[in-house]
Every structure is written in C-alpha cells, then in structure tokens.
C-alpha cells in the first residue's frame, strides 16, 4: 500500500517590483510529500504553487539550480508581469521574487547568476541583488562560458549586422571579437559560440554563420567556423555544409576531445575539432526537423530530439543510429546522465540512457518549461503550469 504523509506549511512571500521588495498580501502553500511506494515509479518530493486559489494561473519556464537554491522565471498566463524567483531546493519554499521581464537565458558560476534579457545583461548575487548591468546596442542571443569568460552574439532587427562579444573573467566590459555586416542581398547572423581552450593556451571559438536571402526566391545557407580569438584569425571554415541550409539554434556545438558535434535542421554531424574535417553526417529528410530541439552528448552517444518528439541516439564515433523512438508530442528541454534520458514533451519522461526505451512517464503535470536535474540525488525540478515540482527517480 501507499503511505502518504503530507505536511503543509505556509511561507510568507516577498515580492519585488523594479528590484525593490515589498510584502505580499497573501501566502503560497508548499507541499512536502513523502511517499512509500511498493511499485517502481517516480516520486514527487514536493510541489509549490506559483499562485493562490483564485489568482491568475502562472507558468514557469527558465530554471537553473545551485547547490542550495533554484532560480526560476515565472509569468502570468494572461500576459502579465514576469518574475525571477528564488526557491529552497529541499523544501520548495519561495525565498525571494523580483520583477524581471523578460528573461532569455540564465547561467550560474562562481561570479553569481548571469541573466540575459534582450539587449541587456545582468550579474546578480545569490540574493538577487544586481551587481553589474550592461546594455548592448542590439539584442543578444545566447550565452556561453569558459573559465568564467563569457561569450554572446548580438543581432539587429534587420538581420544585417551581427557581432560576437567577449567578457573576460574579472572585467566589466564586453569587447567585440568579430563583426559581420551584410553588403549584398544575403542577410547574415552569427550564433552563440562554443569556446575551447587549446593545448597551447589559445581560446578557439566554434560557431555558425547563418544566411538567407529573398533574391530569386527564398534560399538559406549556413557556414561553420573555428576562430582563434588569441591569434585573431580563422582556423577553418566549412561553407554551406548543411543540405537544407540551417542549423540547430537551441545550443552551441558540443566539444568532446578531438571531436565537435552539431545538429542541422535535418542532420546530425561530427567534425574533427582541429582540422574541421567532417567525419560523419546522418540526414533525415522529411517533415521532422531538429532546428529548435535539444541535443546532448553522454555515454558515447549523441542524443537528439526531433520536432515531432522523436528520440534518437547516434554512436558518437561513426554516426550509427543506435535507437530511434517516435514519442510524439513536442520536443522541449532534455538532460542526460549515465543512466537516464530526462525530457519533457508536455509530460515528464525518463528513458534508459543506453537503449532509449521509456522507463517512467508522469502525465499528471503539464511540463512545458525547462528542466533542472541533480544526478547525485536523482532529483528533477520542473516548472509546470501553476506549480514548481521536485521529482525523484527510484533506485
């Protein structure tokens, strides 16, 4: 039988408007749930409502964790304000909330919490106090890091001016690394780079240059570049390498030793990191696409979600498809460790990392936001509609 003990406790929440706290008129209830279950199934450790009964439903999206805390973006589903919220990981207690509209990406390191918001960058401390702020001339897209050095790319609204920017560790200044201006009928844009520290100490950036034109009909193309930021020169370039002419925009390429992996709109690739030689390519021409879906490298497998929810595992050495499952639904966030593939497709799904076969599914909550996962504790944090939920995978 299931023995369920539920402890309800109320936590007085604090809200912040324009980064100043003020007391809220109501309380949010966090439920700590301890379940002793005979069957092998997922367990909910706690869940916290974003809103009180009778209030407008709120949704959680971007989420990131530290050793003690969760940081989450929430917003009213009626196009209301968005907030950056801090929670206790063990209890789900809301510790602080500040108004922050909108958030495009969260990143945490020893410096603090980095927030990208359109043309703005913020560095916050663990208590959500602003330590540093910078406004770019045009919106920034993505954020990557290497030893506390930060990199981003910016793109103007006309798609005819794009730059890669670098903020070195300890500096408060963003410096332009590369600048791209369209001088013909093609519109061009850089993507956020994947930085790598070479054996000689040079920093190499791996990134894409996406291009499209409406001249003589619509056409698109994409180039893959390796650029030595220390020597200020290109190492190699692969021009127009994708059969459809576009690449995955979810995350930068993945660097693994001498290899670098990326995903096109309908293809998966492996290149030699130093020479740029293409080692393998797998194409899946059809209605499915990989452009906005997550991909991950672990267990010598490249895991790729398709736009229709397909989960594929490619042998990282030769591109052989090790497994393929048509899961349906939509492809949202994904995390992988030695044992599990954890992803959302409006449900929370956990598959075996080596076979791709589903092991656990929970359909009680609509999981549309990002996921955060702690492999050591086998705990998953999801920002579902109306609730922040902590799950635990059984031993």
HUZI-V710732 format. One record per residue. N is the residue number from 0. SS is DSSP state (hx for helix, st for strand, lp for the rest). BURIAL is + if it has 24 or more other ideal C-beta (glycine too) atoms within 12 Angstrom, else -. Layout:
# HUZI-V710732
n = [N/N]
ss = [SS/SS]
burial = [BURIAL/BURIAL]
This chain:
# HUZI-V710732
n = [0/1/2/3/4/5/6/7/8/9/10/11/12/13/14/15/16/17/18/19/20/21/22/23/24/25/26/27/28/29/30/31/32/33/34/35/36/37/38/39/40/41/42/43/44/45/46/47/48/49/50/51/52/53/54/55/56/57/58/59/60/61/62/63/64/65/66/67/68/69/70/71/72/73/74/75/76/77/78/79/80/81/82/83/84/85/86/87/88/89/90/91/92/93/94/95/96/97/98/99/100/101/102/103/104/105/106/107/108/109/110/111/112/113/114/115/116/117/118/119/120/121/122/123/124/125/126/127/128/129/130/131/132/133/134/135/136/137/138/139/140/141/142/143/144/145/146/147/148/149/150/151/152/153/154/155/156/157/158/159/160/161/162/163/164/165/166/167/168/169/170/171/172/173/174/175/176/177/178/179/180/181/182/183/184/185/186/187/188/189/190/191/192/193/194/195/196/197/198/199/200/201/202/203/204/205/206/207/208/209/210/211/212/213/214/215/216/217/218/219/220/221/222/223/224/225/226/227/228/229/230/231/232/233/234/235/236/237/238/239/240/241/242/243/244/245/246/247/248/249/250/251/252/253/254/255/256/257/258/259/260/261/262/263/264/265/266/267/268/269/270/271/272/273/274/275/276/277/278/279/280/281/282/283/284/285/286/287/288/289/290/291/292/293/294/295/296/297/298/299/300/301/302/303/304/305/306/307/308/309/310/311/312/313/314/315/316/317/318/319/320/321/322/323/324/325/326/327/328/329/330/331/332/333/334/335/336/337/338/339/340/341/342/343/344/345/346/347/348/349/350/351/352/353/354/355/356/357/358/359/360/361/362/363/364/365/366/367/368/369/370/371/372/373/374/375/376/377/378/379/380/381/382/383/384/385/386/387/388/389/390/391/392/393/394]
ss = [lp/lp/st/st/st/st/st/st/st/st/st/st/st/st/st/st/st/lp/lp/st/st/st/st/st/st/st/st/st/st/st/st/st/st/st/st/st/lp/lp/lp/lp/lp/lp/st/st/st/st/st/st/st/lp/lp/lp/lp/lp/lp/lp/lp/st/st/st/st/st/st/st/st/lp/lp/lp/st/st/st/st/st/st/st/st/lp/lp/lp/lp/lp/st/st/st/st/st/st/st/lp/lp/lp/lp/lp/st/st/st/st/st/st/lp/lp/lp/lp/lp/st/st/st/st/st/lp/lp/st/st/st/st/st/st/lp/lp/st/st/st/st/st/lp/lp/lp/lp/lp/st/st/st/st/st/st/lp/lp/lp/lp/st/st/st/st/st/st/st/lp/lp/st/st/st/st/st/st/st/lp/lp/lp/lp/lp/st/st/st/st/st/st/st/lp/lp/lp/lp/lp/lp/lp/st/st/st/st/st/st/st/lp/lp/lp/lp/lp/st/st/st/st/lp/lp/lp/st/st/st/st/lp/lp/lp/lp/lp/st/st/st/st/st/st/st/st/st/st/st/lp/lp/lp/lp/lp/st/st/st/st/st/st/st/st/st/st/lp/lp/lp/lp/st/st/st/st/st/st/lp/lp/lp/lp/lp/lp/lp/lp/st/lp/lp/lp/lp/lp/lp/st/st/st/lp/lp/st/st/st/st/st/st/lp/lp/st/st/st/st/st/st/lp/lp/lp/lp/lp/st/st/st/st/st/st/lp/lp/lp/lp/lp/lp/lp/lp/lp/lp/lp/st/st/st/st/lp/lp/st/st/st/st/st/lp/lp/lp/lp/st/st/st/st/st/st/lp/lp/lp/lp/lp/st/st/st/st/st/st/lp/lp/lp/lp/lp/lp/lp/st/st/st/lp/lp/lp/st/st/st/st/st/lp/st/st/st/st/st/st/st/lp/lp/lp/lp/lp/st/st/st/st/st/st/st/st/st/st/lp/lp/lp/st/st/st/st/lp/lp/lp/lp/st/st/st/st/st/st/st/lp/st/st/st/st/st/st/lp/lp/lp]
burial = [-/-/-/-/-/-/-/-/-/-/+/-/+/+/+/+/-/-/+/-/-/-/-/-/-/-/-/+/+/+/+/+/+/-/-/-/-/-/-/-/-/+/+/+/+/+/+/+/+/+/+/-/-/-/-/-/-/+/+/+/+/+/+/+/+/+/-/-/+/+/+/+/+/+/+/-/-/-/-/-/+/+/+/+/+/+/+/+/+/-/+/+/+/+/+/+/+/+/+/+/-/+/+/+/+/+/+/+/-/-/+/+/+/+/+/+/+/+/+/+/+/+/+/+/-/-/-/+/-/+/-/+/-/+/-/+/-/+/+/+/+/+/+/+/+/+/-/-/+/+/+/+/+/+/+/+/-/-/+/-/+/+/+/+/+/+/+/-/-/-/-/-/-/+/-/+/+/+/-/+/-/+/-/-/-/+/+/+/+/+/+/+/+/+/+/+/-/-/-/-/-/-/+/+/+/+/+/+/+/+/+/-/-/-/-/-/-/-/-/+/+/+/+/+/+/+/+/+/+/-/-/-/-/-/+/+/-/+/-/-/+/+/-/+/+/+/+/+/+/+/+/+/+/+/+/+/-/-/+/+/+/+/+/+/+/+/+/+/+/+/+/+/+/-/-/+/-/+/+/+/+/+/-/+/-/-/-/+/+/+/+/-/+/+/+/+/+/+/+/-/+/+/+/+/+/+/+/-/+/+/+/+/+/+/+/+/-/-/+/-/-/+/+/+/+/-/+/-/+/+/+/+/+/+/+/+/+/-/+/+/+/+/+/+/+/+/+/+/+/+/+/+/+/-/-/+/-/+/-/+/+/+/-/-/+/+/+/+/+/+/+/+/+/+/-/-/-/+/+/+/+/+/+/+/+/+/+/+/+/+/+/+/+/-/-]
